[in-house]
Amino acid sequence: MNGSELPGLASLSGYLDSKIWFRLIQEKILVVLRDGRKLIGTLRSYDQFANLVLQDTVERIYVSNMFGDISRGVFVVRGENLVMLGEVADSNDEGLIRRPIEQILAEQKIELENRERIEKCKRKILHQRGFSFDPTDNDIF
């Protein structure tokens, strides 16, 4: 029994033709992770479990119509954390304003605090009406 026959193990070979993966090597790609982070980098390697190696990687943070980048260098992504990936063109940033990362992180903190306050109110109201709270809701996968 090989790895692709084991129950519970996902394999890319059943989803994508190897020619597609080979074409993505050396290309700039966007990767979305389960925790919501977005990485942009050059795909250098992959395996049958969607483990990826990205070079010249930046973590891009979006807040409303602004974005900022944090340099991450070489980045290894475990396939189990991968939600989506695709090619990126440099023209995809049209309509967005690049800001210094310090400003983006401050804006993101305010946005997250507001979102958490709203969610807390929702949970309180739902709890009063007999619903329970599932703490795994923050996993986007």
GROMACS elastic network, one bead per residue, 0.5 to 0.9 nm:
[ bonds ]
;  ai    aj funct       b0    kb
    1     4     6  0.81140   500
    1     5     6  0.60722   500
    1     6     6  0.72011   500
    2     5     6  0.55739   500
    2     6     6  0.69393   500
    3     6     6  0.54682   500
    3     7     6  0.88349   500
    3     9     6  0.71359   500
    3    10     6  0.87979   500
    3    11     6  0.80819   500
    4     7     6  0.80783   500
    4     9     6  0.65704   500
    4    10     6  0.69660   500
    4    11     6  0.58097   500
    4    13     6  0.84235   500
    4    14     6  0.87500   500
    4    48     6  0.85218   500
    5     8     6  0.89072   500
    5     9     6  0.77623   500
    6     9     6  0.58635   500
    6    10     6  0.86916   500
    7    10     6  0.83395   500
    9    49     6  0.79163   500
   10    13     6  0.89875   500
   10    14     6  0.85900   500
   10    48     6  0.83202   500
   10    49     6  0.62791   500
   10    50     6  0.85311   500
   10    79     6  0.88863   500
   10    80     6  0.86250   500
   11    14     6  0.61636   500
   11    15     6  0.75068   500
   11    47     6  0.88741   500
   11    48     6  0.53135   500
   11    49     6  0.50521   500
   11    50     6  0.73398   500
   12    15     6  0.51732   500
   12    16     6  0.59609   500
   12    17     6  0.84035   500
   12    18     6  0.87989   500
   12    47     6  0.79635   500
   12    48     6  0.51058   500
   12    49     6  0.59477   500
   12    50     6  0.61981   500
   13    16     6  0.57229   500
   13    17     6  0.65955   500
   13    18     6  0.71161   500
   13    48     6  0.61962   500
   13    49     6  0.85853   500
   14    17     6  0.77965   500
   16    19     6  0.82394   500
   16    20     6  0.67203   500
   16    21     6  0.73193   500
   17    20     6  0.55115   500
   17    21     6  0.69225   500
   17    22     6  0.89076   500
   18    21     6  0.50460   500
   18    22     6  0.60064   500
   18    23     6  0.85108   500
   19    23     6  0.61112   500
   19    24     6  0.87203   500
   20    23     6  0.51454   500
   20    24     6  0.64868   500
   21    24     6  0.51201   500
   21    25     6  0.66611   500
   21    46     6  0.81531   500
   22    25     6  0.53792   500
   22    26     6  0.88712   500
   23    26     6  0.79713   500
   23    27     6  0.77398   500
   24    27     6  0.51572   500
   24    28     6  0.78972   500
   24    29     6  0.78364   500
   24    42     6  0.88142   500
   24    43     6  0.67506   500
   24    44     6  0.87576   500
   24    86     6  0.87016   500
   24    87     6  0.75374   500
   25    28     6  0.85090   500
   25    42     6  0.76038   500
   25    43     6  0.52016   500
   25    44     6  0.56424   500
   25    45     6  0.68632   500
   25    46     6  0.86142   500
   26    42     6  0.56897   500
   26    43     6  0.54269   500
   26    44     6  0.59235   500
   26    45     6  0.88377   500
   27    41     6  0.81517   500
   27    42     6  0.53849   500
   27    43     6  0.58992   500
   27    44     6  0.83473   500
   27    87     6  0.70368   500
   27    88     6  0.83473   500
   28    40     6  0.68706   500
   28    41     6  0.53716   500
   28    43     6  0.64786   500
   28    54     6  0.89535   500
   28    86     6  0.86194   500
   28    87     6  0.60323   500
   28    88     6  0.59119   500
   28    89     6  0.77558   500
   29    39     6  0.81233   500
   29    40     6  0.56313   500
   29    41     6  0.56726   500
   29    42     6  0.61318   500
   29    43     6  0.66526   500
   29    54     6  0.86814   500
   29    85     6  0.66977   500
   29    86     6  0.53764   500
   29    88     6  0.52398   500
   29    89     6  0.85660   500
   30    38     6  0.68352   500
   30    39     6  0.56579   500
   30    41     6  0.68197   500
   30    42     6  0.89062   500
   30    84     6  0.80530   500
   30    85     6  0.54235   500
   30    86     6  0.54043   500
   30    87     6  0.61537   500
   30    88     6  0.60811   500
   31    37     6  0.82200   500
   31    38     6  0.56780   500
   31    39     6  0.50557   500
   31    40     6  0.63192   500
   31    41     6  0.82793   500
   31    77     6  0.89583   500
   31    82     6  0.71484   500
   31    83     6  0.75915   500
   31    84     6  0.57994   500
   31    86     6  0.68331   500
   32    35     6  0.83115   500
   32    36     6  0.62967   500
   32    37     6  0.58759   500
   32    39     6  0.64688   500
   32    40     6  0.89714   500
   32    81     6  0.85801   500
   32    82     6  0.63268   500
   32    83     6  0.55513   500
   32    84     6  0.51515   500
   32    85     6  0.62982   500
   33    36     6  0.53272   500
   33    37     6  0.53790   500
   33    38     6  0.64654   500
   33    39     6  0.80342   500
   33    77     6  0.85027   500
   33    81     6  0.54108   500
   33    83     6  0.53375   500
   33    84     6  0.71867   500
   33   140     6  0.85776   500
   33   141     6  0.85844   500
   34    37     6  0.73903   500
   34    80     6  0.84353   500
   34    81     6  0.52254   500
   34    82     6  0.61995   500
   34    83     6  0.58253   500
   34    84     6  0.89982   500
   34   139     6  0.62334   500
   34   140     6  0.55393   500
   34   141     6  0.54924   500
   35    81     6  0.79242   500
   35   138     6  0.77453   500
   35   139     6  0.60896   500
   35   140     6  0.64934   500
   35   141     6  0.82058   500
   36    83     6  0.88316   500
   36   139     6  0.82108   500
   36   140     6  0.68433   500
   37    59     6  0.70886   500
   37    60     6  0.75798   500
   37    61     6  0.75521   500
   38    58     6  0.84812   500
   38    59     6  0.57698   500
   38    60     6  0.55990   500
   38    61     6  0.70751   500
   38    62     6  0.89847   500
   39    54     6  0.88822   500
   39    57     6  0.65315   500
   39    58     6  0.57275   500
   39    60     6  0.60653   500
   39    72     6  0.88516   500
   39    75     6  0.89878   500
   40    54     6  0.81582   500
   40    56     6  0.82235   500
   40    57     6  0.54793   500
   40    58     6  0.53813   500
   40    59     6  0.64283   500
   40    60     6  0.71232   500
   40    88     6  0.80795   500
   41    54     6  0.53450   500
   41    55     6  0.55892   500
   41    56     6  0.54595   500
   41    58     6  0.63976   500
   41    59     6  0.87902   500
   41    73     6  0.85297   500
   41    74     6  0.85098   500
   41    75     6  0.84431   500
   42    53     6  0.83279   500
   42    54     6  0.52265   500
   42    55     6  0.50542   500
   42    56     6  0.63805   500
   42    57     6  0.69553   500
   43    46     6  0.78829   500
   43    52     6  0.71671   500
   43    53     6  0.61136   500
   43    55     6  0.65504   500
   44    52     6  0.76148   500
   44    53     6  0.55008   500
   44    54     6  0.56797   500
   44    55     6  0.66075   500
   45    51     6  0.81880   500
   45    52     6  0.57316   500
   45    53     6  0.50658   500
   45    54     6  0.73623   500
   46    49     6  0.80242   500
   46    50     6  0.60918   500
   46    51     6  0.54250   500
   46    53     6  0.63896   500
   47    50     6  0.55371   500
   47    51     6  0.56012   500
   47    52     6  0.70241   500
   47    79     6  0.87806   500
   48    51     6  0.74551   500
   48    79     6  0.89378   500
   49    52     6  0.88721   500
   49    78     6  0.81901   500
   49    79     6  0.56201   500
   49    80     6  0.78986   500
   50    77     6  0.82432   500
   50    78     6  0.70023   500
   50    80     6  0.76171   500
   50    82     6  0.75057   500
   51    76     6  0.72901   500
   51    77     6  0.55750   500
   51    80     6  0.78904   500
   51    81     6  0.89117   500
   51    82     6  0.82992   500
   52    75     6  0.81288   500
   52    76     6  0.57325   500
   52    77     6  0.50501   500
   52    78     6  0.66343   500
   52    79     6  0.70420   500
   53    74     6  0.71228   500
   53    75     6  0.58396   500
   53    77     6  0.64140   500
   53    78     6  0.89938   500
   54    57     6  0.60929   500
   54    73     6  0.80355   500
   54    74     6  0.56315   500
   54    75     6  0.50951   500
   54    76     6  0.63424   500
   54    77     6  0.78556   500
   55    72     6  0.87076   500
   55    73     6  0.59437   500
   55    75     6  0.64201   500
   55    76     6  0.88991   500
   56    71     6  0.76221   500
   56    72     6  0.71453   500
   56    74     6  0.59414   500
   56    75     6  0.81933   500
   57    70     6  0.85981   500
   57    71     6  0.62373   500
   57    72     6  0.52072   500
   57    74     6  0.61035   500
   57    75     6  0.64709   500
   58    69     6  0.58237   500
   58    70     6  0.53202   500
   58    72     6  0.52081   500
   58    73     6  0.70000   500
   59    68     6  0.83002   500
   59    69     6  0.55478   500
   59    70     6  0.50821   500
   59    71     6  0.64299   500
   59    72     6  0.66524   500
   60    67     6  0.67267   500
   60    68     6  0.57809   500
   60    70     6  0.65289   500
   60    71     6  0.88381   500
   61    66     6  0.84170   500
   61    67     6  0.54323   500
   61    68     6  0.54186   500
   61    69     6  0.63542   500
   61    70     6  0.81307   500
   61   101     6  0.83409   500
   61   104     6  0.72471   500
   61   105     6  0.80284   500
   61   108     6  0.82198   500
   62    65     6  0.72287   500
   62    66     6  0.58334   500
   62    68     6  0.67962   500
   62    96     6  0.89996   500
   62   104     6  0.76361   500
   62   108     6  0.80448   500
   63    66     6  0.52886   500
   63    67     6  0.60461   500
   63    68     6  0.86386   500
   63   104     6  0.67505   500
   63   105     6  0.87538   500
   63   107     6  0.68210   500
   63   108     6  0.60831   500
   63   111     6  0.79060   500
   64    67     6  0.80778   500
   64    96     6  0.86533   500
   65    95     6  0.72491   500
   65    96     6  0.50522   500
   65    97     6  0.63000   500
   65    98     6  0.89343   500
   66    95     6  0.88202   500
   66    96     6  0.53235   500
   66    98     6  0.58036   500
   66    99     6  0.65387   500
   66   104     6  0.74514   500
   67    93     6  0.89701   500
   67    96     6  0.68904   500
   67    97     6  0.62722   500
   67    98     6  0.51630   500
   67    99     6  0.60668   500
   67   100     6  0.83749   500
   67   101     6  0.79366   500
   67   104     6  0.65648   500
   68    97     6  0.86415   500
   68    98     6  0.58178   500
   68    99     6  0.55045   500
   68   100     6  0.60204   500
   68   102     6  0.84171   500
   68   103     6  0.83365   500
   68   104     6  0.59518   500
   68   105     6  0.82962   500
   69    98     6  0.85072   500
   69    99     6  0.86451   500
   69   100     6  0.80449   500
   69   101     6  0.62295   500
   69   104     6  0.89522   500
   70   101     6  0.69481   500
   72    75     6  0.67021   500
   77    80     6  0.84900   500
   77    81     6  0.70798   500
   77    82     6  0.72793   500
   78    81     6  0.56493   500
   78    82     6  0.69395   500
   79    82     6  0.51957   500
   79    83     6  0.85986   500
   80    83     6  0.82353   500
   81   141     6  0.85162   500
   82    85     6  0.76870   500
   82   141     6  0.88202   500
   83   140     6  0.84324   500
   83   141     6  0.66820   500
   88    91     6  0.84330   500
   88    92     6  0.70868   500
   89    92     6  0.56720   500
   89    93     6  0.85747   500
   90    93     6  0.66690   500
   90    94     6  0.88045   500
   91    94     6  0.59793   500
   92    95     6  0.86377   500
   92    96     6  0.88570   500
   93    96     6  0.54757   500
   93    97     6  0.79279   500
   93    98     6  0.86728   500
   94    97     6  0.81417   500
   98   101     6  0.88303   500
   99   102     6  0.82979   500
   99   103     6  0.66405   500
   99   104     6  0.65481   500
  100   103     6  0.55250   500
  100   104     6  0.65130   500
  100   105     6  0.88507   500
  101   105     6  0.60014   500
  101   106     6  0.85073   500
  102   105     6  0.52134   500
  102   106     6  0.62555   500
  102   107     6  0.86854   500
  103   106     6  0.51530   500
  103   107     6  0.61923   500
  103   108     6  0.85155   500
  104   107     6  0.50621   500
  104   108     6  0.59335   500
  104   109     6  0.85135   500
  105   109     6  0.60753   500
  105   110     6  0.86825   500
  106   109     6  0.51585   500
  106   110     6  0.64575   500
  106   111     6  0.87359   500
  107   110     6  0.52065   500
  107   111     6  0.61987   500
  107   112     6  0.86443   500
  108   112     6  0.60192   500
  108   113     6  0.84961   500
  109   112     6  0.51392   500
  109   113     6  0.61151   500
  109   114     6  0.86118   500
  110   113     6  0.51505   500
  110   114     6  0.62217   500
  110   115     6  0.86098   500
  111   114     6  0.51798   500
  111   115     6  0.61320   500
  111   116     6  0.85805   500
  112   116     6  0.59971   500
  112   117     6  0.85049   500
  113   116     6  0.50881   500
  113   117     6  0.61311   500
  113   118     6  0.86653   500
  114   117     6  0.51195   500
  114   118     6  0.62876   500
  114   119     6  0.86421   500
  115   118     6  0.51642   500
  115   119     6  0.61361   500
  115   120     6  0.85484   500
  116   120     6  0.59790   500
  116   121     6  0.86148   500
  117   120     6  0.50990   500
  117   121     6  0.63867   500
  117   122     6  0.87551   500
  118   121     6  0.52093   500
  118   122     6  0.62918   500
  118   123     6  0.87134   500
  119   123     6  0.60746   500
  119   124     6  0.85189   500
  120   123     6  0.51335   500
  120   124     6  0.61687   500
  120   125     6  0.86933   500
  121   124     6  0.50959   500
  121   125     6  0.62309   500
  121   126     6  0.85787   500
  122   125     6  0.51970   500
  122   126     6  0.60593   500
  122   127     6  0.84390   500
  123   126     6  0.50835   500
  123   127     6  0.58961   500
  123   128     6  0.85138   500
  123   131     6  0.83517   500
  123   132     6  0.80629   500
  123   133     6  0.65981   500
  124   127     6  0.50967   500
  124   128     6  0.62323   500
  124   129     6  0.87399   500
  125   128     6  0.51540   500
  125   129     6  0.64618   500
  125   130     6  0.89444   500
  125   131     6  0.87646   500
  126   129     6  0.50270   500
  126   130     6  0.63859   500
  126   131     6  0.51946   500
  126   132     6  0.72787   500
  126   133     6  0.82191   500
  127   130     6  0.50778   500
  127   132     6  0.58883   500
  127   133     6  0.74530   500
  128   131     6  0.74008   500
  133   136     6  0.89964   500
  133   137     6  0.87200   500
  134   137     6  0.59699   500
  135   138     6  0.70234   500
  135   139     6  0.89711   500
  136   139     6  0.58091   500
  136   140     6  0.89931   500
  137   140     6  0.72945   500
  138   141     6  0.88960   500
